[in-house]
């Protein structure tokens, strides 16, 4: 027993200790080392054989033709090699959708089975109980006494009468009557005249003291009646807006005054005329899909020889200048003596048509010029007696972007010499301003008649 009591029980234990050391050394003074990462795999991916191996390893699951589903043969497409890419491009005007295909364009939320409910019992089949409920509701609606005309119904009837075309036209005429009360028509309605609606006192006061709808703190400084300038109509019935892609002259620090009197001479080439005729024929054959084309042509740009000539040109063209007919405004003589009878312009640069826009509706875009004639008035402007402040509008028929003609590139390709020889190069223009001829007056009168019938002011 003594030996057993004196024996010690030994237990094995493991001591786990964690030590944290602080690195007090400074960072290395040298720059980080740049490691060279191997990129040999990119060369393998860029080789043509890699794509060929992938094509053999992964065959196509579709039947592809020789062009892989994309028609790359341009031989059968008309006009591609002449610069006309319309056959490989989408039409400018989206064609209308066929009625049978409209169902395919429905939004996703509208797809699915339609919800049909029978008297609110969508989970029931049409049994005798549901049919009896429907019959009871129908009999109750038929036996219900029809109500008499209420103020709400009478108000709906009045609102419906306001939406009739004749009443809408009366409301439009009322706006002109408020602006020109002396010219308001008060007689009975006829085929070409209609009596406007009676304006309220609030509407008359709103015209006399206009208030901005969203910014009532603003105050109107001046009001200009908007009328057409009939005396400024061109032979084409409108104006063309031109924009240069670059600076035409070498002056960049300020506005060149010669630009205010520049001349653009349009020279349509035979190829351009043939292209225009072809597009015009396509437009006449299908006006809904093919828009009206614009005649693309080359232009020659001329500027006055100096700033003094440009200033005299502006005075000569100013219809409000009392001395515009003074022959002393001319700065150049074509006879070689001291008497001047013209303006001299020098050739600056050749341009070609870039992006063009033709406004089939010439009143879609207009230019507005503000005038203040004072109390004297100017009875010849705009076809009416314009007194005080008047705003004339001028229709914009087309817009064209002019870019420098690439004559050096065309000459290198052997395409520029023939066209230049057909019309010849113009180095100088001698300008003399005159009154319009009888043919020009007839053309302008034709356009004037479309605005003001029988040469009477249009109200």
ZAMARGU-4260 file (C-alpha; in steps of 0.2 Angstrom, whole numbers, plus 5000, padded with zeros to 4 digits):
<rodrens>
0) 5000/5000/5000 | 5014/5012/5004 | 5021/5010/4987 | 5005/5014/4979 | 5002/5029/4989
5) 5020/5036/4985 | 5018/5034/4967 | 5016/5051/4957 | 5003/5053/4943 | 5012/5061/4928
10) 5002/5072/4916 | 5009/5078/4899 | 5005/5096/4895 | 5010/5107/4880 | 5013/5125/4883
15) 5008/5136/4868 | 5015/5154/4867 | 5013/5167/4854 | 5026/5180/4852 | 5023/5196/4841
20) 5039/5205/4835 | 5039/5223/4829 | 5049/5227/4814 | 5057/5243/4817 | 5068/5243/4802
25) 5066/5258/4789 | 5058/5254/4772 | 5071/5249/4759 | 5079/5264/4750 | 5078/5257/4732
30) 5063/5258/4721 | 5052/5243/4719 | 5058/5229/4708 | 5049/5227/4691 | 5046/5209/4688
35) 5046/5203/4670 | 5029/5194/4668 | 5030/5182/4653 | 5017/5186/4639 | 5021/5173/4626
40) 5003/5168/4627 | 4996/5184/4618 | 5007/5180/4603 | 4998/5163/4602 | 4981/5171/4603
45) 4985/5184/4590 | 4990/5171/4576 | 4978/5167/4563 | 4980/5149/4566 | 4973/5150/4583
50) 4956/5155/4576 | 4957/5141/4563 | 4960/5129/4577 | 4945/5135/4587 | 4934/5134/4572
55) 4939/5116/4569 | 4938/5111/4587 | 4920/5120/4589 | 4910/5117/4573 | 4896/5129/4570
60) 4878/5123/4575 | 4870/5133/4561 | 4871/5131/4542 | 4881/5146/4536 | 4884/5151/4518
65) 4900/5156/4510 | 4899/5173/4518 | 4895/5167/4536 | 4878/5175/4535 | 4884/5193/4530
70) 4883/5198/4512 | 4900/5204/4509 | 4899/5204/4490 | 4895/5222/4485 | 4895/5219/4466
75) 4876/5217/4465 | 4872/5232/4475 | 4868/5247/4465 | 4878/5263/4467 | 4890/5257/4480
80) 4906/5260/4469 | 4899/5277/4464 | 4898/5283/4482 | 4880/5279/4485 | 4878/5268/4500
85) 4859/5269/4502 | 4857/5251/4497 | 4867/5245/4512 | 4860/5257/4524 | 4843/5258/4533
90) 4830/5270/4525 | 4829/5287/4532 | 4811/5286/4535 | 4805/5270/4545 | 4792/5261/4534
95) 4775/5258/4542 | 4773/5242/4552 | 4761/5229/4543 | 4745/5227/4553 | 4749/5208/4555
100) 4766/5212/4563 | 4759/5225/4576 | 4755/5211/4588 | 4774/5207/4589 | 4779/5224/4595
105) 4768/5223/4610 | 4777/5227/4627 | 4781/5212/4638 | 4769/5217/4652 | 4754/5215/4640
110) 4759/5197/4635 | 4750/5183/4643 | 4733/5176/4645 | 4719/5190/4646 | 4711/5191/4663
115) 4692/5187/4661 | 4681/5189/4676 | 4663/5186/4677 | 4654/5197/4690 | 4669/5196/4701
120) 4669/5177/4703 | 4685/5173/4693 | 4688/5157/4702 | 4670/5150/4698 | 4664/5141/4683
125) 4649/5148/4675 | 4636/5139/4685 | 4617/5142/4688 | 4622/5153/4704 | 4633/5165/4693
130) 4620/5166/4679 | 4607/5171/4692 | 4618/5184/4699 | 4621/5192/4682 | 4602/5192/4678
135) 4598/5200/4694 | 4610/5214/4691 | 4604/5217/4673 | 4586/5218/4679 | 4590/5230/4693
140) 4599/5241/4680 | 4585/5241/4668 | 4572/5245/4681 | 4582/5259/4689 | 4574/5276/4684
145) 4585/5286/4672 | 4590/5302/4681 | 4586/5319/4674 | 4599/5330/4667 | 4610/5336/4681
150) 4622/5351/4681 | 4637/5339/4679 | 4629/5332/4663 | 4625/5349/4656 | 4643/5354/4660
155) 4650/5339/4650 | 4638/5343/4636 | 4645/5361/4635 | 4663/5354/4636 | 4659/5342/4621
160) 4653/5357/4611 | 4669/5366/4614 | 4679/5352/4606 | 4669/5354/4590 | 4680/5360/4575
165) 4670/5376/4572 | 4671/5381/4590 | 4690/5377/4590 | 4692/5389/4575 | 4682/5402/4584
170) 4694/5401/4599 | 4709/5403/4587 | 4701/5418/4578 | 4697/5426/4595 | 4716/5427/4599
175) 4718/5437/4583 | 4703/5448/4587 | 4711/5452/4604 | 4727/5457/4596 | 4719/5467/4582
180) 4702/5473/4588 | 4700/5485/4574 | 4701/5471/4561 | 4689/5459/4570 | 4675/5452/4559
185) 4658/5454/4567 | 4647/5448/4553 | 4639/5431/4550 | 4649/5416/4546 | 4653/5413/4527
190) 4663/5401/4517 | 4680/5411/4520 | 4676/5421/4535 | 4671/5416/4553 | 4666/5426/4568
195) 4677/5423/4583 | 4672/5419/4600 | 4668/5433/4612 | 4683/5437/4623 | 4681/5439/4641
200) 4687/5454/4651 | 4701/5444/4659 | 4708/5439/4642 | 4708/5457/4636 | 4717/5462/4651
205) 4729/5448/4649 | 4734/5454/4632 | 4737/5472/4638 | 4747/5466/4653 | 4755/5449/4649
210) 4762/5439/4663 | 4775/5425/4661 | 4766/5408/4665 | 4780/5401/4676 | 4790/5417/4680
215) 4777/5430/4685 | 4791/5442/4692 | 4798/5445/4674 | 4792/5461/4665 | 4789/5462/4646
220) 4801/5475/4638 | 4794/5476/4621 | 4782/5467/4609 | 4784/5464/4591 | 4770/5459/4579
225) 4777/5445/4568 | 4773/5447/4549 | 4782/5441/4533 | 4794/5452/4524 | 4786/5451/4507
230) 4798/5463/4498 | 4813/5452/4503 | 4806/5435/4495 | 4819/5427/4484 | 4816/5418/4468
235) 4816/5401/4477 | 4803/5407/4490 | 4816/5406/4505 | 4833/5406/4511 | 4848/5394/4512
240) 4858/5393/4528 | 4876/5389/4525 | 4889/5384/4538 | 4908/5383/4535 | 4917/5368/4543
245) 4933/5379/4545 | 4938/5397/4545 | 4937/5404/4527 | 4950/5417/4530 | 4966/5418/4539
250) 4959/5431/4552 | 4955/5422/4568 | 4957/5435/4582 | 4942/5445/4577 | 4927/5445/4565
255) 4932/5448/4547 | 4920/5462/4540 | 4922/5456/4523 | 4912/5440/4528 | 4896/5451/4529
260) 4896/5453/4510 | 4903/5437/4504 | 4897/5428/4488 | 4894/5410/4485 | 4893/5404/4467
265) 4885/5387/4465 | 4892/5376/4451 | 4882/5359/4449 | 4892/5346/4440 | 4884/5334/4427
270) 4887/5320/4439 | 4879/5329/4453 | 4864/5334/4442 | 4862/5315/4437 | 4862/5309/4455
275) 4849/5322/4460 | 4838/5317/4446 | 4839/5299/4451 | 4835/5303/4469 | 4821/5314/4464
280) 4813/5300/4453 | 4814/5288/4468 | 4806/5301/4479 | 4792/5304/4466 | 4789/5285/4465
285) 4788/5282/4484 | 4787/5299/4494 | 4783/5290/4510 | 4800/5280/4511 | 4812/5291/4501
290) 4813/5309/4507 | 4815/5324/4495 | 4833/5326/4489 | 4843/5341/4489 | 4855/5346/4475
295) 4873/5344/4480 | 4884/5355/4471 | 4902/5363/4472 | 4904/5381/4477 | 4916/5395/4474
300) 4918/5408/4488 | 4922/5426/4485 | 4926/5441/4496 | 4927/5460/4494 | 4945/5465/4490
305) 4946/5476/4506 | 4936/5482/4521 | 4931/5498/4513 | 4923/5489/4499 | 4914/5477/4511
310) 4907/5493/4520 | 4901/5501/4504 | 4892/5484/4499 | 4883/5484/4515 | 4877/5502/4513
315) 4872/5498/4495 | 4862/5483/4501 | 4853/5492/4515 | 4835/5496/4510 | 4834/5508/4524
320) 4849/5518/4519 | 4843/5534/4510 | 4859/5535/4500 | 4859/5517/4494 | 4857/5523/4476
325) 4872/5534/4476 | 4885/5528/4462 | 4899/5534/4473 | 4897/5519/4484 | 4905/5509/4470
330) 4924/5506/4473 | 4930/5498/4456 | 4929/5504/4438 | 4927/5491/4424 | 4931/5505/4411
335) 4948/5509/4417 | 4944/5527/4421 | 4941/5537/4437 | 4922/5533/4437 | 4918/5518/4448
340) 4903/5507/4443 | 4905/5490/4452 | 4913/5481/4467 | 4927/5469/4465 | 4928/5452/4473
345) 4943/5440/4474 | 4942/5421/4474 | 4945/5414/4491 | 4942/5395/4491 | 4932/5381/4483
350) 4920/5371/4493 | 4909/5356/4491 | 4893/5351/4499 | 4894/5342/4515 | 4878/5337/4526
355) 4862/5344/4518 | 4845/5346/4525 | 4830/5351/4514 | 4815/5357/4523 | 4799/5352/4513
360) 4789/5363/4524 | 4799/5380/4522 | 4790/5387/4538 | 4797/5373/4549 | 4812/5384/4552
365) 4812/5403/4551 | 4824/5417/4554 | 4817/5432/4563 | 4824/5450/4561 | 4818/5464/4573
370) 4815/5482/4567 | 4810/5498/4575 | 4803/5510/4562 | 4798/5523/4575 | 4783/5534/4572
375) 4786/5537/4554 | 4783/5519/4548 | 4788/5510/4532 | 4773/5506/4522 | 4783/5496/4509
380) 4790/5483/4520 | 4781/5467/4523 | 4766/5472/4512 | 4758/5482/4526 | 4760/5498/4535
385) 4773/5494/4548 | 4774/5507/4562 | 4785/5506/4578 | 4792/5489/4582 | 4790/5475/4569
390) 4797/5457/4568 | 4800/5450/4550 | 4801/5431/4548 | 4810/5423/4533 | 4808/5405/4529
395) 4822/5393/4528 | 4821/5381/4514 | 4837/5371/4516 | 4854/5370/4526 | 4870/5365/4520
400) 4887/5362/4527 | 4902/5368/4517 | 4919/5359/4518 | 4934/5364/4508 | 4935/5355/4491
405) 4948/5341/4491 | 4955/5347/4474 | 4973/5340/4477 | 4966/5323/4482 | 4955/5323/4467
410) 4969/5328/4455 | 4980/5314/4462 | 4966/5302/4458 | 4963/5309/4441 | 4946/5315/4445
415) 4948/5334/4448 | 4954/5340/4431 | 4939/5336/4421 | 4927/5344/4432 | 4937/5360/4434
420) 4939/5361/4415 | 4920/5360/4412 | 4916/5376/4421 | 4933/5385/4422 | 4941/5393/4436
425) 4935/5410/4441 | 4948/5421/4449 | 4938/5438/4451 | 4920/5443/4451 | 4914/5461/4447
430) 4898/5465/4456 | 4885/5477/4450 | 4868/5479/4460 | 4852/5482/4450 | 4834/5481/4452
435) 4826/5463/4449 | 4820/5459/4431 | 4802/5455/4426 | 4805/5436/4427 | 4812/5438/4444
440) 4798/5449/4449 | 4785/5436/4442 | 4794/5422/4452 | 4793/5432/4468 | 4775/5437/4465
445) 4770/5419/4463 | 4777/5415/4481 | 4770/5431/4487 | 4753/5425/4482 | 4754/5409/4492
450) 4757/5420/4508 | 4745/5435/4504 | 4731/5431/4491 | 4727/5445/4479 | 4742/5455/4486
455) 4731/5460/4501 | 4738/5460/4519 | 4734/5444/4528 | 4727/5446/4545
</rodrens>
